[in-house]
Amino acid sequence: MTEQLATSRENEQSVDAWLDMVQNYYDLQELDRPTLVRLIQKIEISEKYTVDDHEERDIHIYYNFVGYIEV
């Protein structure tokens, strides 16, 4: 249980750090490379697949501190 509590606290600190950082970019008009590097850990783009006669791809964005957020 102590290990779970420590993990939970680490996750909470990561989310707090991410929120503090994101507040600086609330009114961001243009995404430049330095900002992208600060905010995003990685982007995964799937292979194309067909849905209702048109091609689609899945895009997953993994943010620094919090990882992937499903929308």
mmJSON file of the N, C-alpha and C atoms, coordinates in Angstrom:
{"data_MODEL":{"atom_site":{
"group_PDB":["ATOM","ATOM","ATOM","ATOM","ATOM","ATOM","ATOM","ATOM","ATOM","ATOM","ATOM","ATOM","ATOM","ATOM","ATOM","ATOM","ATOM","ATOM","ATOM","ATOM","ATOM","ATOM","ATOM","ATOM","ATOM","ATOM","ATOM","ATOM","ATOM","ATOM","ATOM","ATOM","ATOM","ATOM","ATOM","ATOM","ATOM","ATOM","ATOM","ATOM","ATOM","ATOM","ATOM","ATOM","ATOM","ATOM","ATOM","ATOM","ATOM","ATOM","ATOM","ATOM","ATOM","ATOM","ATOM","ATOM","ATOM","ATOM","ATOM","ATOM","ATOM","ATOM","ATOM","ATOM","ATOM","ATOM","ATOM","ATOM","ATOM","ATOM","ATOM","ATOM","ATOM","ATOM","ATOM","ATOM","ATOM","ATOM","ATOM","ATOM","ATOM","ATOM","ATOM","ATOM","ATOM","ATOM","ATOM","ATOM","ATOM","ATOM","ATOM","ATOM","ATOM","ATOM","ATOM","ATOM","ATOM","ATOM","ATOM","ATOM","ATOM","ATOM","ATOM","ATOM","ATOM","ATOM","ATOM","ATOM","ATOM","ATOM","ATOM","ATOM","ATOM","ATOM","ATOM","ATOM","ATOM","ATOM","ATOM","ATOM","ATOM","ATOM","ATOM","ATOM","ATOM","ATOM","ATOM","ATOM","ATOM","ATOM","ATOM","ATOM","ATOM","ATOM","ATOM","ATOM","ATOM","ATOM","ATOM","ATOM","ATOM","ATOM","ATOM","ATOM","ATOM","ATOM","ATOM","ATOM","ATOM","ATOM","ATOM","ATOM","ATOM","ATOM","ATOM","ATOM","ATOM","ATOM","ATOM","ATOM","ATOM","ATOM","ATOM","ATOM","ATOM","ATOM","ATOM","ATOM","ATOM","ATOM","ATOM","ATOM","ATOM","ATOM","ATOM","ATOM","ATOM","ATOM","ATOM","ATOM","ATOM","ATOM","ATOM","ATOM","ATOM","ATOM","ATOM","ATOM","ATOM","ATOM","ATOM","ATOM","ATOM","ATOM","ATOM","ATOM","ATOM","ATOM","ATOM","ATOM","ATOM","ATOM","ATOM","ATOM","ATOM","ATOM","ATOM","ATOM","ATOM","ATOM","ATOM","ATOM","ATOM"],
"id":[1,2,3,4,5,6,7,8,9,10,11,12,13,14,15,16,17,18,19,20,21,22,23,24,25,26,27,28,29,30,31,32,33,34,35,36,37,38,39,40,41,42,43,44,45,46,47,48,49,50,51,52,53,54,55,56,57,58,59,60,61,62,63,64,65,66,67,68,69,70,71,72,73,74,75,76,77,78,79,80,81,82,83,84,85,86,87,88,89,90,91,92,93,94,95,96,97,98,99,100,101,102,103,104,105,106,107,108,109,110,111,112,113,114,115,116,117,118,119,120,121,122,123,124,125,126,127,128,129,130,131,132,133,134,135,136,137,138,139,140,141,142,143,144,145,146,147,148,149,150,151,152,153,154,155,156,157,158,159,160,161,162,163,164,165,166,167,168,169,170,171,172,173,174,175,176,177,178,179,180,181,182,183,184,185,186,187,188,189,190,191,192,193,194,195,196,197,198,199,200,201,202,203,204,205,206,207,208,209,210,211,212,213],
"type_symbol":["N","C","C","N","C","C","N","C","C","N","C","C","N","C","C","N","C","C","N","C","C","N","C","C","N","C","C","N","C","C","N","C","C","N","C","C","N","C","C","N","C","C","N","C","C","N","C","C","N","C","C","N","C","C","N","C","C","N","C","C","N","C","C","N","C","C","N","C","C","N","C","C","N","C","C","N","C","C","N","C","C","N","C","C","N","C","C","N","C","C","N","C","C","N","C","C","N","C","C","N","C","C","N","C","C","N","C","C","N","C","C","N","C","C","N","C","C","N","C","C","N","C","C","N","C","C","N","C","C","N","C","C","N","C","C","N","C","C","N","C","C","N","C","C","N","C","C","N","C","C","N","C","C","N","C","C","N","C","C","N","C","C","N","C","C","N","C","C","N","C","C","N","C","C","N","C","C","N","C","C","N","C","C","N","C","C","N","C","C","N","C","C","N","C","C","N","C","C","N","C","C","N","C","C","N","C","C","N","C","C","N","C","C"],
"label_atom_id":["N","CA","C","N","CA","C","N","CA","C","N","CA","C","N","CA","C","N","CA","C","N","CA","C","N","CA","C","N","CA","C","N","CA","C","N","CA","C","N","CA","C","N","CA","C","N","CA","C","N","CA","C","N","CA","C","N","CA","C","N","CA","C","N","CA","C","N","CA","C","N","CA","C","N","CA","C","N","CA","C","N","CA","C","N","CA","C","N","CA","C","N","CA","C","N","CA","C","N","CA","C","N","CA","C","N","CA","C","N","CA","C","N","CA","C","N","CA","C","N","CA","C","N","CA","C","N","CA","C","N","CA","C","N","CA","C","N","CA","C","N","CA","C","N","CA","C","N","CA","C","N","CA","C","N","CA","C","N","CA","C","N","CA","C","N","CA","C","N","CA","C","N","CA","C","N","CA","C","N","CA","C","N","CA","C","N","CA","C","N","CA","C","N","CA","C","N","CA","C","N","CA","C","N","CA","C","N","CA","C","N","CA","C","N","CA","C","N","CA","C","N","CA","C","N","CA","C","N","CA","C","N","CA","C","N","CA","C","N","CA","C","N","CA","C","N","CA","C"],
"label_alt_id":[null,null,null,null,null,null,null,null,null,null,null,null,null,null,null,null,null,null,null,null,null,null,null,null,null,null,null,null,null,null,null,null,null,null,null,null,null,null,null,null,null,null,null,null,null,null,null,null,null,null,null,null,null,null,null,null,null,null,null,null,null,null,null,null,null,null,null,null,null,null,null,null,null,null,null,null,null,null,null,null,null,null,null,null,null,null,null,null,null,null,null,null,null,null,null,null,null,null,null,null,null,null,null,null,null,null,null,null,null,null,null,null,null,null,null,null,null,null,null,null,null,null,null,null,null,null,null,null,null,null,null,null,null,null,null,null,null,null,null,null,null,null,null,null,null,null,null,null,null,null,null,null,null,null,null,null,null,null,null,null,null,null,null,null,null,null,null,null,null,null,null,null,null,null,null,null,null,null,null,null,null,null,null,null,null,null,null,null,null,null,null,null,null,null,null,null,null,null,null,null,null,null,null,null,null,null,null,null,null,null,null,null,null],
"label_comp_id":["MET","MET","MET","THR","THR","THR","GLU","GLU","GLU","GLN","GLN","GLN","LEU","LEU","LEU","ALA","ALA","ALA","THR","THR","THR","SER","SER","SER","ARG","ARG","ARG","GLU","GLU","GLU","ASN","ASN","ASN","GLU","GLU","GLU","GLN","GLN","GLN","SER","SER","SER","VAL","VAL","VAL","ASP","ASP","ASP","ALA","ALA","ALA","TRP","TRP","TRP","LEU","LEU","LEU","ASP","ASP","ASP","MET","MET","MET","VAL","VAL","VAL","GLN","GLN","GLN","ASN","ASN","ASN","TYR","TYR","TYR","TYR","TYR","TYR","ASP","ASP","ASP","LEU","LEU","LEU","GLN","GLN","GLN","GLU","GLU","GLU","LEU","LEU","LEU","ASP","ASP","ASP","ARG","ARG","ARG","PRO","PRO","PRO","THR","THR","THR","LEU","LEU","LEU","VAL","VAL","VAL","ARG","ARG","ARG","LEU","LEU","LEU","ILE","ILE","ILE","GLN","GLN","GLN","LYS","LYS","LYS","ILE","ILE","ILE","GLU","GLU","GLU","ILE","ILE","ILE","SER","SER","SER","GLU","GLU","GLU","LYS","LYS","LYS","TYR","TYR","TYR","THR","THR","THR","VAL","VAL","VAL","ASP","ASP","ASP","ASP","ASP","ASP","HIS","HIS","HIS","GLU","GLU","GLU","GLU","GLU","GLU","ARG","ARG","ARG","ASP","ASP","ASP","ILE","ILE","ILE","HIS","HIS","HIS","ILE","ILE","ILE","TYR","TYR","TYR","TYR","TYR","TYR","ASN","ASN","ASN","PHE","PHE","PHE","VAL","VAL","VAL","GLY","GLY","GLY","TYR","TYR","TYR","ILE","ILE","ILE","GLU","GLU","GLU","VAL","VAL","VAL"],
"label_asym_id":["A","A","A","A","A","A","A","A","A","A","A","A","A","A","A","A","A","A","A","A","A","A","A","A","A","A","A","A","A","A","A","A","A","A","A","A","A","A","A","A","A","A","A","A","A","A","A","A","A","A","A","A","A","A","A","A","A","A","A","A","A","A","A","A","A","A","A","A","A","A","A","A","A","A","A","A","A","A","A","A","A","A","A","A","A","A","A","A","A","A","A","A","A","A","A","A","A","A","A","A","A","A","A","A","A","A","A","A","A","A","A","A","A","A","A","A","A","A","A","A","A","A","A","A","A","A","A","A","A","A","A","A","A","A","A","A","A","A","A","A","A","A","A","A","A","A","A","A","A","A","A","A","A","A","A","A","A","A","A","A","A","A","A","A","A","A","A","A","A","A","A","A","A","A","A","A","A","A","A","A","A","A","A","A","A","A","A","A","A","A","A","A","A","A","A","A","A","A","A","A","A","A","A","A","A","A","A","A","A","A","A","A","A"],
"label_entity_id":["1","1","1","1","1","1","1","1","1","1","1","1","1","1","1","1","1","1","1","1","1","1","1","1","1","1","1","1","1","1","1","1","1","1","1","1","1","1","1","1","1","1","1","1","1","1","1","1","1","1","1","1","1","1","1","1","1","1","1","1","1","1","1","1","1","1","1","1","1","1","1","1","1","1","1","1","1","1","1","1","1","1","1","1","1","1","1","1","1","1","1","1","1","1","1","1","1","1","1","1","1","1","1","1","1","1","1","1","1","1","1","1","1","1","1","1","1","1","1","1","1","1","1","1","1","1","1","1","1","1","1","1","1","1","1","1","1","1","1","1","1","1","1","1","1","1","1","1","1","1","1","1","1","1","1","1","1","1","1","1","1","1","1","1","1","1","1","1","1","1","1","1","1","1","1","1","1","1","1","1","1","1","1","1","1","1","1","1","1","1","1","1","1","1","1","1","1","1","1","1","1","1","1","1","1","1","1","1","1","1","1","1","1"],
"label_seq_id":[1,1,1,2,2,2,3,3,3,4,4,4,5,5,5,6,6,6,7,7,7,8,8,8,9,9,9,10,10,10,11,11,11,12,12,12,13,13,13,14,14,14,15,15,15,16,16,16,17,17,17,18,18,18,19,19,19,20,20,20,21,21,21,22,22,22,23,23,23,24,24,24,25,25,25,26,26,26,27,27,27,28,28,28,29,29,29,30,30,30,31,31,31,32,32,32,33,33,33,34,34,34,35,35,35,36,36,36,37,37,37,38,38,38,39,39,39,40,40,40,41,41,41,42,42,42,43,43,43,44,44,44,45,45,45,46,46,46,47,47,47,48,48,48,49,49,49,50,50,50,51,51,51,52,52,52,53,53,53,54,54,54,55,55,55,56,56,56,57,57,57,58,58,58,59,59,59,60,60,60,61,61,61,62,62,62,63,63,63,64,64,64,65,65,65,66,66,66,67,67,67,68,68,68,69,69,69,70,70,70,71,71,71],
"pdbx_PDB_ins_code":[null,null,null,null,null,null,null,null,null,null,null,null,null,null,null,null,null,null,null,null,null,null,null,null,null,null,null,null,null,null,null,null,null,null,null,null,null,null,null,null,null,null,null,null,null,null,null,null,null,null,null,null,null,null,null,null,null,null,null,null,null,null,null,null,null,null,null,null,null,null,null,null,null,null,null,null,null,null,null,null,null,null,null,null,null,null,null,null,null,null,null,null,null,null,null,null,null,null,null,null,null,null,null,null,null,null,null,null,null,null,null,null,null,null,null,null,null,null,null,null,null,null,null,null,null,null,null,null,null,null,null,null,null,null,null,null,null,null,null,null,null,null,null,null,null,null,null,null,null,null,null,null,null,null,null,null,null,null,null,null,null,null,null,null,null,null,null,null,null,null,null,null,null,null,null,null,null,null,null,null,null,null,null,null,null,null,null,null,null,null,null,null,null,null,null,null,null,null,null,null,null,null,null,null,null,null,null,null,null,null,null,null,null],
"Cartn_x":[0.82,0.0,0.875,2.004,2.926,3.449,3.733,4.22,3.142,1.9,0.803,0.62,0.756,0.634,1.755,2.964,4.101,3.888,3.42,3.138,2.055,1.034,-0.056,0.441,1.296,1.86,2.736,3.516,4.347,3.478,2.401,1.495,0.855,0.469,-0.141,0.842,2.092,3.113,3.36,3.332,3.521,2.384,1.172,0.016,0.098,0.464,0.606,1.663,2.792,3.864,3.384,2.634,2.114,1.126,0.231,-0.741,-0.055,0.968,1.723,2.351,2.92,3.572,2.54,1.426,0.42,-0.231,-0.349,-0.949,-0.193,1.1,1.9,1.518,0.838,0.513,-0.988,-1.742,-3.205,-3.687,-3.089,-3.526,-2.549,-1.982,-0.994,-1.624,-1.023,-1.539,-0.83,0.443,1.215,2.127,2.137,2.964,4.311,5.368,6.709,7.443,8.59,9.329,9.712,10.258,10.62,9.424,8.276,7.078,6.623,6.659,6.292,7.158,8.447,9.385,9.106,8.736,8.433,7.144,6.156,4.841,4.64,5.247,4.899,6.088,5.815,6.828,6.973,5.831,5.876,4.496,4.482,3.249,3.293,2.236,2.134,1.027,1.34,0.375,0.229,-1.004,-1.238,-1.217,-1.231,-1.379,-2.781,-2.934,-4.25,-5.184,-6.463,-7.494,-8.754,-9.624,-10.799,-12.037,-12.786,-14.064,-15.052,-16.149,-17.18,-16.597,-15.761,-15.168,-14.214,-13.689,-12.633,-11.546,-10.338,-9.198,-9.07,-8.705,-8.489,-7.187,-6.725,-5.56,-5.849,-5.307,-5.369,-4.114,-4.281,-3.146,-3.213,-2.16,-2.068,-0.938,-1.261,-0.272,0.014,1.268,1.691,2.374,1.783,2.284,3.321,4.276,5.231,4.47,4.915,4.398,3.12,2.212,0.92,0.653,1.443,1.25,0.091,-0.539,-1.619,-2.928,-3.658,-4.967,-6.001,-6.862,-7.899,-9.017,-9.395,-10.425,-11.707],
"Cartn_y":[-1.179,0.0,1.259,1.219,2.352,2.658,1.601,1.769,2.412,2.004,2.592,4.065,4.405,5.792,6.638,6.111,6.832,7.045,6.026,6.14,7.171,7.158,8.122,9.551,9.752,11.083,11.552,10.634,10.969,11.386,10.637,10.966,12.335,12.609,13.898,15.042,14.842,15.866,16.092,15.011,15.136,15.934,15.647,16.378,17.843,18.128,19.524,20.26,19.595,20.209,20.471,19.524,19.682,20.847,20.934,22.03,23.388,23.466,24.716,25.115,24.144,24.416,24.813,24.111,24.357,25.729,26.215,27.528,28.624,28.441,29.414,29.466,28.425,28.324,28.386,28.908,28.938,29.631,30.732,31.512,31.368,30.209,29.937,30.094,30.913,31.16,30.31,30.002,29.238,28.278,27.027,26.006,25.949,26.391,26.32,25.106,24.791,23.6,23.613,24.7,24.685,24.415,24.975,24.744,23.298,22.771,21.378,20.437,20.687,19.832,19.906,21.076,21.212,20.502,20.509,19.979,18.507,18.02,16.696,15.743,14.551,13.511,12.78,12.361,11.67,11.699,11.461,11.378,10.075,9.266,8.01,8.147,7.791,7.859,6.454,5.957,4.587,4.486,3.27,3.015,3.459,3.748,4.129,2.928,3.212,2.192,2.854,2.052,2.578,2.465,3.568,3.619,4.336,3.677,4.283,4.9,4.136,4.534,5.731,6.054,7.069,6.594,7.089,6.646,7.461,6.778,7.419,6.912,7.628,7.229,7.594,6.821,7.177,7.956,9.034,9.838,9.918,9.473,9.527,10.471,11.462,12.426,12.143,11.9,11.634,12.893,13.492,14.733,14.462,15.364,15.264,15.312,14.584,14.495,13.671,13.695,13.02,11.892,11.78,10.699,10.963,9.884,9.953,10.311,11.243,11.624,11.273,10.325,9.933,10.951,11.386,12.426,11.806],
"Cartn_z":[0.0,0.0,0.0,0.685,0.708,-0.693,-1.447,-2.817,-3.699,-3.531,-4.303,-3.965,-2.706,-2.271,-2.875,-2.877,-3.459,-4.957,-5.649,-7.081,-7.335,-6.521,-6.652,-6.448,-5.477,-5.22,-6.381,-6.956,-8.109,-9.291,-9.511,-10.612,-10.391,-9.166,-8.835,-9.068,-8.686,-8.899,-10.389,-11.172,-12.621,-13.249,-12.832,-13.362,-12.96,-11.726,-11.282,-12.099,-12.356,-13.149,-14.57,-15.13,-16.48,-16.547,-15.573,-15.551,-15.423,-14.585,-14.448,-15.781,-16.476,-17.743,-18.808,-18.89,-19.912,-19.745,-18.539,-18.308,-19.061,-19.262,-20.006,-21.486,-21.967,-23.388,-23.638,-22.704,-22.802,-24.075,-24.439,-25.592,-26.764,-26.919,-27.963,-29.343,-30.179,-31.519,-32.58,-32.327,-33.295,-32.547,-32.994,-32.352,-33.056,-32.357,-32.927,-32.347,-32.905,-32.486,-31.004,-30.447,-29.028,-28.105,-28.442,-27.636,-27.765,-28.964,-29.197,-28.373,-28.35,-27.602,-26.1,-25.593,-24.163,-23.773,-24.653,-24.302,-24.628,-25.702,-26.225,-26.168,-25.627,-25.531,-26.865,-27.451,-28.741,-29.383,-30.703,-31.468,-32.253,-32.119,-32.859,-33.896,-35.144,-36.228,-36.8,-36.839,-37.291,-38.812,-39.289,-40.714,-41.144,-42.415,-42.945,-42.911,-42.664,-42.773,-43.333,-43.905,-44.588,-43.712,-43.637,-42.921,-43.825,-44.153,-44.999,-46.269,-46.935,-48.218,-48.16,-46.991,-46.931,-45.965,-46.205,-45.402,-44.129,-43.068,-41.775,-41.167,-40.158,-39.351,-37.905,-37.006,-35.588,-35.24,-34.484,-34.035,-32.514,-31.864,-30.404,-30.019,-29.211,-28.746,-27.278,-26.958,-25.584,-25.058,-24.039,-23.473,-22.389,-22.25,-21.149,-19.824,-18.867,-17.509,-17.384,-18.354,-18.181,-19.167,-20.215,-21.179,-22.128,-22.576,-23.562,-22.84,-23.431,-22.889,-23.945,-23.633,-24.573,-24.567,-25.744,-25.867,-26.353],
"occupancy":[1.0,1.0,1.0,1.0,1.0,1.0,1.0,1.0,1.0,1.0,1.0,1.0,1.0,1.0,1.0,1.0,1.0,1.0,1.0,1.0,1.0,1.0,1.0,1.0,1.0,1.0,1.0,1.0,1.0,1.0,1.0,1.0,1.0,1.0,1.0,1.0,1.0,1.0,1.0,1.0,1.0,1.0,1.0,1.0,1.0,1.0,1.0,1.0,1.0,1.0,1.0,1.0,1.0,1.0,1.0,1.0,1.0,1.0,1.0,1.0,1.0,1.0,1.0,1.0,1.0,1.0,1.0,1.0,1.0,1.0,1.0,1.0,1.0,1.0,1.0,1.0,1.0,1.0,1.0,1.0,1.0,1.0,1.0,1.0,1.0,1.0,1.0,1.0,1.0,1.0,1.0,1.0,1.0,1.0,1.0,1.0,1.0,1.0,1.0,1.0,1.0,1.0,1.0,1.0,1.0,1.0,1.0,1.0,1.0,1.0,1.0,1.0,1.0,1.0,1.0,1.0,1.0,1.0,1.0,1.0,1.0,1.0,1.0,1.0,1.0,1.0,1.0,1.0,1.0,1.0,1.0,1.0,1.0,1.0,1.0,1.0,1.0,1.0,1.0,1.0,1.0,1.0,1.0,1.0,1.0,1.0,1.0,1.0,1.0,1.0,1.0,1.0,1.0,1.0,1.0,1.0,1.0,1.0,1.0,1.0,1.0,1.0,1.0,1.0,1.0,1.0,1.0,1.0,1.0,1.0,1.0,1.0,1.0,1.0,1.0,1.0,1.0,1.0,1.0,1.0,1.0,1.0,1.0,1.0,1.0,1.0,1.0,1.0,1.0,1.0,1.0,1.0,1.0,1.0,1.0,1.0,1.0,1.0,1.0,1.0,1.0,1.0,1.0,1.0,1.0,1.0,1.0,1.0,1.0,1.0,1.0,1.0,1.0],
"B_iso_or_equiv":[0.0,0.0,0.0,0.0,0.0,0.0,0.0,0.0,0.0,0.0,0.0,0.0,0.0,0.0,0.0,0.0,0.0,0.0,0.0,0.0,0.0,0.0,0.0,0.0,0.0,0.0,0.0,0.0,0.0,0.0,0.0,0.0,0.0,0.0,0.0,0.0,0.0,0.0,0.0,0.0,0.0,0.0,0.0,0.0,0.0,0.0,0.0,0.0,0.0,0.0,0.0,0.0,0.0,0.0,0.0,0.0,0.0,0.0,0.0,0.0,0.0,0.0,0.0,0.0,0.0,0.0,0.0,0.0,0.0,0.0,0.0,0.0,0.0,0.0,0.0,0.0,0.0,0.0,0.0,0.0,0.0,0.0,0.0,0.0,0.0,0.0,0.0,0.0,0.0,0.0,0.0,0.0,0.0,0.0,0.0,0.0,0.0,0.0,0.0,0.0,0.0,0.0,0.0,0.0,0.0,0.0,0.0,0.0,0.0,0.0,0.0,0.0,0.0,0.0,0.0,0.0,0.0,0.0,0.0,0.0,0.0,0.0,0.0,0.0,0.0,0.0,0.0,0.0,0.0,0.0,0.0,0.0,0.0,0.0,0.0,0.0,0.0,0.0,0.0,0.0,0.0,0.0,0.0,0.0,0.0,0.0,0.0,0.0,0.0,0.0,0.0,0.0,0.0,0.0,0.0,0.0,0.0,0.0,0.0,0.0,0.0,0.0,0.0,0.0,0.0,0.0,0.0,0.0,0.0,0.0,0.0,0.0,0.0,0.0,0.0,0.0,0.0,0.0,0.0,0.0,0.0,0.0,0.0,0.0,0.0,0.0,0.0,0.0,0.0,0.0,0.0,0.0,0.0,0.0,0.0,0.0,0.0,0.0,0.0,0.0,0.0,0.0,0.0,0.0,0.0,0.0,0.0,0.0,0.0,0.0,0.0,0.0,0.0],
"pdbx_formal_charge":[null,null,null,null,null,null,null,null,null,null,null,null,null,null,null,null,null,null,null,null,null,null,null,null,null,null,null,null,null,null,null,null,null,null,null,null,null,null,null,null,null,null,null,null,null,null,null,null,null,null,null,null,null,null,null,null,null,null,null,null,null,null,null,null,null,null,null,null,null,null,null,null,null,null,null,null,null,null,null,null,null,null,null,null,null,null,null,null,null,null,null,null,null,null,null,null,null,null,null,null,null,null,null,null,null,null,null,null,null,null,null,null,null,null,null,null,null,null,null,null,null,null,null,null,null,null,null,null,null,null,null,null,null,null,null,null,null,null,null,null,null,null,null,null,null,null,null,null,null,null,null,null,null,null,null,null,null,null,null,null,null,null,null,null,null,null,null,null,null,null,null,null,null,null,null,null,null,null,null,null,null,null,null,null,null,null,null,null,null,null,null,null,null,null,null,null,null,null,null,null,null,null,null,null,null,null,null,null,null,null,null,null,null],
"auth_seq_id":[1,1,1,2,2,2,3,3,3,4,4,4,5,5,5,6,6,6,7,7,7,8,8,8,9,9,9,10,10,10,11,11,11,12,12,12,13,13,13,14,14,14,15,15,15,16,16,16,17,17,17,18,18,18,19,19,19,20,20,20,21,21,21,22,22,22,23,23,23,24,24,24,25,25,25,26,26,26,27,27,27,28,28,28,29,29,29,30,30,30,31,31,31,32,32,32,33,33,33,34,34,34,35,35,35,36,36,36,37,37,37,38,38,38,39,39,39,40,40,40,41,41,41,42,42,42,43,43,43,44,44,44,45,45,45,46,46,46,47,47,47,48,48,48,49,49,49,50,50,50,51,51,51,52,52,52,53,53,53,54,54,54,55,55,55,56,56,56,57,57,57,58,58,58,59,59,59,60,60,60,61,61,61,62,62,62,63,63,63,64,64,64,65,65,65,66,66,66,67,67,67,68,68,68,69,69,69,70,70,70,71,71,71],
"auth_comp_id":["MET","MET","MET","THR","THR","THR","GLU","GLU","GLU","GLN","GLN","GLN","LEU","LEU","LEU","ALA","ALA","ALA","THR","THR","THR","SER","SER","SER","ARG","ARG","ARG","GLU","GLU","GLU","ASN","ASN","ASN","GLU","GLU","GLU","GLN","GLN","GLN","SER","SER","SER","VAL","VAL","VAL","ASP","ASP","ASP","ALA","ALA","ALA","TRP","TRP","TRP","LEU","LEU","LEU","ASP","ASP","ASP","MET","MET","MET","VAL","VAL","VAL","GLN","GLN","GLN","ASN","ASN","ASN","TYR","TYR","TYR","TYR","TYR","TYR","ASP","ASP","ASP","LEU","LEU","LEU","GLN","GLN","GLN","GLU","GLU","GLU","LEU","LEU","LEU","ASP","ASP","ASP","ARG","ARG","ARG","PRO","PRO","PRO","THR","THR","THR","LEU","LEU","LEU","VAL","VAL","VAL","ARG","ARG","ARG","LEU","LEU","LEU","ILE","ILE","ILE","GLN","GLN","GLN","LYS","LYS","LYS","ILE","ILE","ILE","GLU","GLU","GLU","ILE","ILE","ILE","SER","SER","SER","GLU","GLU","GLU","LYS","LYS","LYS","TYR","TYR","TYR","THR","THR","THR","VAL","VAL","VAL","ASP","ASP","ASP","ASP","ASP","ASP","HIS","HIS","HIS","GLU","GLU","GLU","GLU","GLU","GLU","ARG","ARG","ARG","ASP","ASP","ASP","ILE","ILE","ILE","HIS","HIS","HIS","ILE","ILE","ILE","TYR","TYR","TYR","TYR","TYR","TYR","ASN","ASN","ASN","PHE","PHE","PHE","VAL","VAL","VAL","GLY","GLY","GLY","TYR","TYR","TYR","ILE","ILE","ILE","GLU","GLU","GLU","VAL","VAL","VAL"],
"auth_asym_id":["A","A","A","A","A","A","A","A","A","A","A","A","A","A","A","A","A","A","A","A","A","A","A","A","A","A","A","A","A","A","A","A","A","A","A","A","A","A","A","A","A","A","A","A","A","A","A","A","A","A","A","A","A","A","A","A","A","A","A","A","A","A","A","A","A","A","A","A","A","A","A","A","A","A","A","A","A","A","A","A","A","A","A","A","A","A","A","A","A","A","A","A","A","A","A","A","A","A","A","A","A","A","A","A","A","A","A","A","A","A","A","A","A","A","A","A","A","A","A","A","A","A","A","A","A","A","A","A","A","A","A","A","A","A","A","A","A","A","A","A","A","A","A","A","A","A","A","A","A","A","A","A","A","A","A","A","A","A","A","A","A","A","A","A","A","A","A","A","A","A","A","A","A","A","A","A","A","A","A","A","A","A","A","A","A","A","A","A","A","A","A","A","A","A","A","A","A","A","A","A","A","A","A","A","A","A","A","A","A","A","A","A","A"],
"auth_atom_id":["N","CA","C","N","CA","C","N","CA","C","N","CA","C","N","CA","C","N","CA","C","N","CA","C","N","CA","C","N","CA","C","N","CA","C","N","CA","C","N","CA","C","N","CA","C","N","CA","C","N","CA","C","N","CA","C","N","CA","C","N","CA","C","N","CA","C","N","CA","C","N","CA","C","N","CA","C","N","CA","C","N","CA","C","N","CA","C","N","CA","C","N","CA","C","N","CA","C","N","CA","C","N","CA","C","N","CA","C","N","CA","C","N","CA","C","N","CA","C","N","CA","C","N","CA","C","N","CA","C","N","CA","C","N","CA","C","N","CA","C","N","CA","C","N","CA","C","N","CA","C","N","CA","C","N","CA","C","N","CA","C","N","CA","C","N","CA","C","N","CA","C","N","CA","C","N","CA","C","N","CA","C","N","CA","C","N","CA","C","N","CA","C","N","CA","C","N","CA","C","N","CA","C","N","CA","C","N","CA","C","N","CA","C","N","CA","C","N","CA","C","N","CA","C","N","CA","C","N","CA","C","N","CA","C","N","CA","C","N","CA","C","N","CA","C","N","CA","C"],
"pdbx_PDB_model_num":[1,1,1,1,1,1,1,1,1,1,1,1,1,1,1,1,1,1,1,1,1,1,1,1,1,1,1,1,1,1,1,1,1,1,1,1,1,1,1,1,1,1,1,1,1,1,1,1,1,1,1,1,1,1,1,1,1,1,1,1,1,1,1,1,1,1,1,1,1,1,1,1,1,1,1,1,1,1,1,1,1,1,1,1,1,1,1,1,1,1,1,1,1,1,1,1,1,1,1,1,1,1,1,1,1,1,1,1,1,1,1,1,1,1,1,1,1,1,1,1,1,1,1,1,1,1,1,1,1,1,1,1,1,1,1,1,1,1,1,1,1,1,1,1,1,1,1,1,1,1,1,1,1,1,1,1,1,1,1,1,1,1,1,1,1,1,1,1,1,1,1,1,1,1,1,1,1,1,1,1,1,1,1,1,1,1,1,1,1,1,1,1,1,1,1,1,1,1,1,1,1,1,1,1,1,1,1,1,1,1,1,1,1]
}}}
